[in-house]
């Protein structure tokens, strides 16, 4: 596999249980551990670990949401596996995605990052990450933020993004039934663009919403369906799940980490 401007990536070894077990379907694979996963998460160890432990779990901190928003932007036109296998390199290159630090990056940092083989060396995406950091910092003092325009100074990027949590989440039974956009992702993309963010189209924002638990698109039958503490397997919100719209902390920890 190659990325624009980068050398070929070394693929990890396939899963020992990559051969589908009895009971597998065209979209769900039963592993040797007896657990059902979508095919994209059943190919390699790193993808399976990411699916089992992180994807779809709630991330509600400013720094955590900023990191994932930036990584989704870098993924544009590439596979998630490409980004996942460079994640630690991204974290080192972008100061662990501390928006206050990245907001101070300048032209010299762009030149430095364009030579950093640990990341995707794409000038537009690098400059977008810097612009998104500045926009993230600016949000903290702005008014009329979010899906209802009721967030103001003290709110963060995480609060804005989570304000677009829908009343219900999809209940896909097949990969073909998994949406790629939603009314919420389109509205979120529009607001972020208005506030100076880049590489935040509706499809990218829906992928972000999936990754951080705002929606649950685990296939029915997957062992992860309804496991986030936010959504039930039936697509209804859980009474014990956190409500969107509250002010989130700015630290890097999240409930998925």
Secondary structure, DSSP 8 states (H G I E B T S, - for coil): ---TTS-------B-TT-S--TT--SSEEE-TTS-EEEGGGSSBHHHHHHHHHTTTS---SHHHHHHHHHHHHHHTTS-HHHHHTTHHHHHHHTGGG-HHHHTT--HHHHHHHTT-TTS---HHHHHHHHHHHHHHHHHTT-SSBSTTS-B-TT--HHHHHHTT--SB----SSGGGS-S--HHHHHHHHHHHHTT--S--HHHHHHHHHHTTSS----TT-TTTT-SSSB-TTSBB-TTS--TTS----SS--TT-
